[in-house]
Amino acid sequence: MKEETIKGLKRRKIGFADILKEIGLQIIFCMVSFLISRGVLPGGILPFGAAIVSAAPVDFVAAATVGAFLGYVLPYAQINAFRYLAALFAIVAIKSILMALTKHFSKSVIVALTAGIVCLGAGLVATVGDPKKTVLALVEGILCFASAYFFSKTFKAYPAMLKGVKGEELACILITINIILIGTMSINIGGLCLGNILAIALILLVSRYGQSYAGAVGGIAAAFAVALSGGGLAAALSMCLAGLFSGIFARFGKYAQIFATTVCLLLGSALGMELLKTVEVFIEGLFASAIFLVIPSTSAKFSGKIFSPPARTAGENGVKKAVTMRLRFASGALSDVSQTVDTVSAELSRINCPDFDTLLKSIEQDACSGCTLRVNCWEARKADTASAVLEMIKELRENEADTEDFKMRCLRPDRVKEATGVHYSDYAARLAAENRIADVRSVVSEQFNGLSQMLADLAEEFERDEAFDEALAAKITASMKNIEINPTECGCKTDKYGRMSVEIIAPKIRGVKYNRMRILKQIEVLLSRDFEPPTLTESADRVYITLTERASIRVSSGVCQIPSSPSGISGDAYNIFSDGKGRAFAVLSDGMGSGGRAAVDGAMASGLMARLLKAGFGFDSALSILNSAMLFKSTDESLATVDVAALDLYSGRLDMLKAGAAPTLVRRNGRCSVAKSTSLPAGILREIGFDKAAINLRAGDIILMMSDGVCADGVDWICKELDGWCDKSAEELAEHIAYGAKRRRTTPRPDDITVVAIIVEKAV
């Protein structure tokens, strides 16, 4: 093994800085061991020096032994530490043997058992014949075992501390630090306990970055140290309360945190201490707060890395597969529901639809009961009677009922006329209701189909388009801690085209402002990619940070609307937005007619389509839902055109989708082309679809969307305007085309005018 170590040293280049660092670490470990071994507990027991030697990593066993030895050699008042020296040498010998025999000598339980057994054995040997001291020796062995376990877990967590530690590791670290502080609790300066001051400062520091959970654990660990050092129940309780409320109030800023901690210390200490002692606790809290406030930013940053919890990273396989399966299952279930609705609807229509024979029977029963000619009219001459009733119904519908011809062959013409009017009104009402119900059933079935397609689209996008990188998310979390941001969650994903986006959730802390440019620089350096400036969204207690990879192109847009109505209300509506995934959208809708009614239809179509596209649904499923909503909106005819332009800002691909919309003009490479639609608007028939076209654009190209009022005089003049357009803004282009269309319209009832101009530009 010695030869392997020498070879390893030869292969590795060791500089002077590395040597100084190693010497510094050995000195620090020696000093910590010295301080821990000086932690005297009630009854005069000193278990922690043996525990630290037992748990120390191999490279630091010698330093730990020297520190603990010096701590035990220096005299304590009326305490004989000779047996602890024997325990130290026994532990070192046992560790050497275990190191030679097995690779598992550094396991936490083994080292804890080693310390506990050795310390217990030394105690029992020294207390033979004294039952009280024997019990104390048992307690000492248990404490030695427990503390060695905590020390060992802390040393194992050390390499990953700067990335954030888990709950169990955080508890072990805080217990270890507070055990170290036990050695300072016997130091009094002017009646103030140095250990208490440091413990309170530690609670404040931990709560600042770890919030409620870390504050509570830190308070309990401090209470544990205070109780072991003989501080009393009231002092331990005050530490628990201080840790809990310090963590709760940490998000409100340092001063709110200090105030809450000080109040808890006073309340806890007042329960069982004298007034003078309570005042001392208050002063200790003030000193601890001062230490907390003057901690250098570099030290605070280091503490934030350790005590902030590790961020949860978005995993890919398990959750992704489970969600995809659930979405596909839900999609299939909704599709089955739609088919069931259609089947049941058809059967109900067959059963419940009003029957003309039933109408004739009702008229016969009401008007002809007791008539001597009933058998002749309704059996022998039923066809003639039915024809006469139909003629009467026709005349009733036209408000010209005449029974003169009918009187020649009927004894009760007036009663037949009255019965026909009453029962036909019921028949017509039932028939209208059944038709309306059939329409509603068809719309509901269509909506179920639309929802089924939406869920299928989401499942496909989630399964195919997004891949989560947990390793990169962990690196981003560690990188954020270097700029004093301690994420609670972090996700890094790439879509099917390799475009990356980052999502970070961090705690919102009063008085702390996150610098967008620092975040952007940190992420770009780490991932070696260019990102758009981050978007910061704040909630009550969180800050959501999102970054998307920078696109190669961007767009500038301009809109001009000229209503035809004197009221100034336009029946056209538009939405221009980005979906946050590198695509820019423009949605234009033209409601039927003009004025308020058209404005409602246009705004509904445009707004609903925009919301569905923002949510990530596909074009066809979004149109299906929109069409169903338009059909079901009112009993009156309600329709609107739908015009969608979707531009991929990374590839330059433009998708144009039209449902009854006016032409879209595209100037590409200096030449103008026209995309027309032959499909129907939304709200007319159950099943409609988009006319679709796609084209690739680059910087300098122009997209011009318009409503029907713009192209009433054709589009040739607009193409000429586009061909010669240059060096002006999209807003100016929209206004130029809109007012040109207004000058050219000649119809007595002009339509609303809306122009949406989009100019593709190179991203900078």
TORLO-583069 format. One record per residue (C-alpha): residue in one letter; x, y, z. Coordinates in steps of 0.1 Angstrom, whole numbers, plus 2048, in hexadecimal, padded with zeros to 3 digits. Each point is the difference from the previous one (the first is absolute). Layout:
BEGIN
aXYZ;...
END
This chain:
BEGIN
m800800800;k81D817808;e80F7FA7DD;e7DE8087F0;t7FE821814;i82380A7F4;k7F77F87DC;g7E1814803;l81381E80E;k8197FE7E3;r7E47FF7E6;r7EF81E810;k8108227FF;i7FF810822;g806825802;f80A81681D;a7DC80D803;d7F47DC803;i8187F981C;l7F581F813;k7DC7F67FC;e8077DD80D;i81380E81E;g7E4819807;l7E67E47FF;q8147EB818;i80481D818;i7DB8087FF;f7F77DB806;c8187FF81E;m7F182080E;v7DC7F37FC;s8097DF811;f81081481C;l7E1815805;i7E97E27FE;s8147EC81A;r7FC81D818;g7DA7FD800;v7F97F5823;l7DD7F4809;p7EE7FE821;g8107E4815;g8238097F3;i7FF7EA7E1;l8138087E0;p7F47E97E4;f8058157E2;g8267FF7FC;a7FF7DA7FC;a7E28037E8;i8128187E9;v81F7EA7FE;s7EA7E27F8;a7ED8127E5;a81D8137F0;p8097F87DC;v8217ED7FB;d81381F7F5;f7F781381F;v8027E581B;a82280C80B;a7F5825803;a7E07F5812;t8147EB819;v81981C807;g7E3819806;a7EC7E9816;f8207F6813;l808824808;g7DC80780A;y8017E3818;v82380780E;l7F882480A;p7F17FD822;y7DB803809;a7F4809822;q7FD7E0814;i7FF7EB7E0;n8177E37FA;a8047FD7DA;f81A7E4801;r7E77E57F5;y7F78157E1;l8248007F6;a8007DA802;a7DF8007EC;l8108157E5;f81D7E97FA;a7E97E2801;i7EA80F7E5;v81E8097EA;a80C7DC803;i7DE7F17F8;k7FD8177E1;s8227F57F4;i7F77DC803;l7DE8057EF;m8128137E4;a8177E37FA;l7E57E5802;t7E28107EE;k7F681C7EA;h7E2808815;f81280F81E;s7F28227F7;k7DB7F7800;s7EC816818;v7F27E5815;i8217EE804;v81481F80B;a7E380A818;l8017DD810;t825802802;a7FF821813;g7E37F6816;i80E7DE80A;v82380D807;c7F381E814;l7E77EA813;g81B7E7808;a81781A80D;g7E580F815;l7F57DF80F;v8247F7809;a804821811;t7DF7FD814;v8017DD80D;g7ED7FD820;d7ED8227FD;p7DC7FA7F1;k7FA8257FB;k8208057EC;t7F97E07ED;v7DF80E7F4;l8128207F7;a8197EC7EC;l7E47EF7ED;v7F28227F7;e82280B7F5;g8047E27E9;i7DE8077F0;l8098257FB;c8217F67F1;f7F07E87E8;a7E581A7F5;s81981C7FC;a8187EB7EC;y7E47F67E9;f7F78257FA;f8258097FB;s8047E47E7;k7E180A7EB;t80C824801;f8237F77F2;k7F07EB7E4;a7E981D7F7;y81D8197FE;p80A7FB7DB;a7DC8087F4;m7F981B81A;l80381D7E7;k7E57F17EA;g7E77FE81D;v7F97E5818;k7E27EA807;g7EC801820;e8127E4813;e82280E7F6;l7F682380B;a7F57F3822;c8227EE804;i81481F7F6;l7ED817818;i8037E781D;t8257FE7F9;i804826800;n7ED803821;i8147E4810;i81F8157F7;l7EF81E811;i7FB7EC820;g826805805;t7FA826800;m7E2800818;s8167FF81E;i8108217F5;n7EF81E810;i8088247F7;g7F1819818;g7E57E7809;l7F77F87DC;c8057DD7F2;l8157FF7E0;g7F17DF7F6;n7DC80E802;i80981E7EB;l8107EB7E5;a7E27E7801;i7E781C7FB;a81580F7E4;l8017DE7EF;i7DA7FD803;l7FC8227EE;l8187F77E5;v7F17DE7F9;s7DC80E800;r80A81B7E8;y8087E77E4;g7EE7E180A;q7DF81080A;s7E77EE817;y80E7DD7FE;a825809806;g7F681981C;a7ED7E6813;v81C7E67FD;g81981A80A;g7EB80A81E;i7FD7DB80C;a8257FA7FB;a80881F815;a7E87F581B;f8117DE800;a822811806;v7F281781B;a7EF7E3812;l8207EB7FF;s81581C80D;g7E980481E;g7EE8207F4;g7DE7F480D;l7DE7F97F0;a7F58247FC;a8208097ED;a7FB7E27E9;l7DC8097FA;s8098247F7;m8197F27E6;c7E57EA7F0;l7E781D7FE;a81B8177F2;g8097E87E5;l7DC7FA7F5;f7F68247FE;s82080C7F2;g7FA7E97E2;i7DC80B7FC;f809825800;a8207FC7EB;r7ED8087E0;f7F782380E;g82480B803;k81D800819;y7F1818818;a7DE7EF802;q8137DF806;i81580F81C;f7E180F810;a7ED7DF800;t81F7ED80D;t80581981D;v7DC7FF80B;c8017DA800;l820800815;l7EF817819;l7E07EC802;g8127DE804;s81980D81A;a7E5812814;l7EE7DF807;g81B7F2817;m81B81A806;e80581D817;l7FD8247F4;l8258057FF;k8057E07EB;t7E580C7E8;v8128217FB;e8207EC7F9;v7EE7EB7E6;f7F38207F0;i82380F7FF;e80E7DF7F2;g7E68037E4;l80A8237F8;f8257F67FD;a7F67E27EA;s7EB8177EA;a81E8177FC;i8167E37F6;f7E57F57E7;l7FE8237F1;v8258057FB;i8087DE7F1;p8138077DF;s7EE7FA7E0;t8197E57F6;s7F97ED820;a7DB8057FC;k8027F27DD;f8137E280D;s7E67FA81B;g7E48037E6;k80F7E57EB;i8017E881E;f7DF807812;s7E98067E3;p7EE7E07F7;p80A7EF7DF;a7E98097E3;r7E87E77F3;t8097F97DC;a7E77F67E5;g8047DB7F8;e7F87F27DE;n7F87DB7FF;g7E97F581C;v7EA81F803;k8008077DB;k7F57DD7F7;a7E580181B;v7F28217F5;t8007F77DC;m7EE7DF807;r7E5813814;l7FB81A7E5;r7FC7E57E5;f7E87ED816;a7EB81F807;s8018087DB;g7F27DD7F7;a7E680381B;l7F38217F3;s7FF7F27DD;d7EB7E280D;v7E9819811;s7FB8127DF;q7F77E07EE;t7E87F681C;v7EF8237FF;d7FB7FC7DA;t7F17DD804;v7E980981D;s7F58207EE;a7F67ED7E1;e7EC7E7815;l7EF81B814;s7F78137E0;r7EF7E17F3;i7ED7FB820;n7F6823809;c7FC8117DF;p7DB80C7FC;d7EC7E97E9;f7E680E7E7;d7E97E1806;t7FF809825;l7F68247F6;l7E37F27EB;k7F57E981C;s7FF81C819;i7EB8167E8;e7E87E27FB;q7FD7F9825;d7FA825809;a7E980B7E3;c7EE7E17F4;s7F77ED820;g7DB7F67FE;c7FC80B7DB;t7EB7E87EB;l8188057E2;r8207F8814;v8047DD7F2;n7FA80C7DD;c81881D802;w81D7EF813;e7FE7DD7F1;a7EF7FF7DE;r80C8227F5;k81E805816;a81680C7E4;d7E881B7F6;t7FC80B825;a826801804;s8038157E1;a7E581880C;v812803822;l8218087EE;e7EF81A7EB;m7F280F820;i822800810;k80F8127E2;e7E581A801;l805804826;r8258067FB;e7F881B7E7;n7E580F816;e7E67FA7E5;a7EC7E380E;d7E17F97EC;t7E97E2808;e7E58067E4;d80B7E17EC;f8047EC81F;k7DC80780B;m7F27EE7E2;r80C7DE80F;c802807825;l7E680481B;r817812818;p8188167EC;d80581B81A;r80A7E681B;v8187EF7E7;k80F8227F8;e804808825;a80F7DE808;t8188027E3;g80C82280B;v8067F5824;h8117DE7F8;y81580E7E3;s80E81B817;d80B7E5818;y80E7EB7E4;a81381D7F1;a80F80A822;r80B7DC807;l80F7FE7DE;a813820804;a80C7F6823;e80C7DE7F2;n8138117E4;r811818819;i8097E3817;a80E7ED7E2;d81681F7F8;v80B802824;r8097DB800;s8148047E1;v81381D80E;v8077ED820;s80D7E37EC;e8158177EC;q80F81081F;f8087DD80E;n8127F97DF;g813821803;l80A7F9824;s80C7DD7F6;q81580E7E4;m80E81B818;l80C7E6819;a80F7EB7E4;d81381F7F4;l80D807823;a80B7DC804;e8128007DF;e811821807;f80A7F5824;e80D7DF7F4;r81380B7E1;d809825804;e80F803823;a81E7EE80F;f80A809823;d82580080A;e8047FA825;a826803800;l7FF8237F0;a7E480A818;a8177F781D;k81C8147F1;i7E981E7FC;t7F67FD824;a82480180C;s80881D7E8;m7E381480D;k80D7FD824;n81F8127F5;i7EB81F7FA;e7ED7FC821;i7E17EF7F0;n7F67E0812;p7E77EE7E9;t7E57E980F;e7F87F17DD;c8138017E0;g7F87F17DD;c8158007E0;k7EF7F37E1;t8067FE7DB;d7E57FC7E5;k8037E97E2;y81381B7ED;g81B80281B;r7F482280E;m806804825;s7EC81181A;v806803826;e7E780481B;i80A809824;i7EB80581F;a81181381D;p7F380D821;k7F5824802;i81381281B;r7F8823809;g81C8187F9;v8107E97E7;k7FD8097DB;y80B7E77E5;n8158107E5;r7F47F47DE;m8218077EE;r8147ED81A;i7E97E27FC;l8038027DA;k826802801;q8027E3818;i7EA7EA7EC;e8108087DE;v8237FA80E;l7F67DF80F;l7EC7F27E2;s8148117E4;r7E080C7EF;d7F18227FA;f7DF806812;e7E681B800;p800816820;p7EE7EC81C;t7DC807809;l7FA804826;t7DD7F980D;e7FA805825;s7E57F0815;a7F9803826;d81F7EC80A;r8127F67E0;v81180E7E2;y7FD7ED7DF;i81D8057E8;t7FD7F47DC;l81A8027E4;t7FD7F57DC;e81B7FC7E7;r80581E7EA;a7EF7FE7DE;s8108097DF;i7E58187F6;r7E6816811;v7E18137F4;s7F3823802;s7DA8047FC;g7E881C7F9;v7DA8017FF;c7E781A7F2;q7DA7FD804;i7E68177F0;p7DC7F780C;s7E38057E7;s7E780681C;p7FA82380C;s8027F2823;g8257F97FB;i7FB7DB808;s8137E97E8;g7F47DD7F8;d8247F57FA;a8167F381D;y8257F6801;n81A7F1818;i8268027FC;f8147EB818;s81C7E7806;d7FB7DD80F;g821801813;k80E7E37EB;g80F8147E3;r7E18067EC;a7EE8227F9;f7DB7FF7F8;a7E78197F0;v7DB7F8801;l7E78157ED;s7DA7FA801;d7E48127ED;g7DE7FD810;m7E07FE7EB;g7F48227F6;s80C81F813;g7FA812821;g7FB7F1822;r7F37DD7F6;a81D7FB7E8;a81880D81A;v7F47E5819;d8047E57E6;g82280C7F5;a80E805823;m7F37DE80B;a8107EE7E2;s821813803;g8037FE826;l7F77DB802;m8177F67E4;a81D813810;r7FA7F0822;l7FF7DD7F2;l8208067EC;k81280F81E;a7F77E1814;g8127EB7E6;f7E27F07EE;g8027F77DB;f7F08167E5;d7E57E77F6;s7F57F7823;a7FF825809;l7EA8087E2;s7E97E3809;i7FA80D823;l7FB8247F2;n7E77F47E6;s7EC7EE81B;a80081E816;m7F48167E3;l7E47E77F7;f7F47FE824;k804825809;s7DD80B7F7;t7E17F47ED;d80781B7E6;e8197FB7E4;s82380880E;l81F7FD7EB;a82380F7FC;t81E7FB7E9;v8217F3810;d8228097F1;v81F7F4811;a8258067F8;a81A7EC815;l8258097FA;d81C7EB80E;l81A81980C;y81C7E67FE;s7FA7F17DD;g7EC81C7F0;r7E37E87F6;l7DF8127FC;d7E07EB803;m7E08127F3;l7DE7F180A;k7DF80E7F4;a7DC7F9807;g7EB8177E9;a81A81C804;a80B81B7E8;p8217FB7EC;t822803811;l81C8117ED;v8247F6805;r81E8137F1;r81D7E77FE;n8218087F0;g7F18207F3;r7E27EF7EE;c7DC80080C;s7EB7E0801;v7DC7FB80B;a7F17E5816;k7DA7FC7FC;s7E57EC812;t7E37EB7F3;s7F57F2821;l7E280B815;p80081781E;a7FC7F2823;g7DC7FC80D;i7EE7F47E0;l8047DB7FE;r80B7E5819;e81E7F57ED;i81781A7F2;g8268027FB;f81C8177F8;d80F8077DE;k8257FD807;a82080D7EF;a82480280B;i81E8157F5;n82380780D;l809824807;r81F814809;a80982280C;g7F081C7EB;d7E17EC7F6;i7DD80E807;i7DF7EF80A;l7E08147FB;m7DF7F380E;m7DF8127FA;s7DB7FE804;d7E68007E4;g7FD826800;v8248057F4;c7FE7EB7E0;a7DD80B7F4;d81280F7E2;g8177E27FB;v8247FA80C;d81480B7E1;w80582380D;i80B7F2822;c81A7EA7EF;k80E81F7EE;e802813821;l8137E2811;d8187FD7E3;g80B824804;w800801826;c821805812;d81180F81E;k7E0808813;s7F07F181F;a7E47E5801;e7E9819810;e8058197E3;l7F97E47E7;a7E07F5811;e7F3824800;h80A8067DC;i7ED7E17F4;a7E2806816;y7FA8247F5;g8077F77DC;a7E47E6802;k7E981A810;r8068187E2;r7F87E47E8;r7DF7F280E;t7E180A7ED;t7E47E980F;p7E3812812;r8057E981E;p8257FE805;d8107E5815;d81880481D;i8258047F7;t81C7EF814;v8247FB7F4;v81B7ED813;a8238057F3;i81E7EB80C;i8248067F5;v81A7E5805;e82080D80E;k8227F1809;a8047FA826;v81B814810;
END
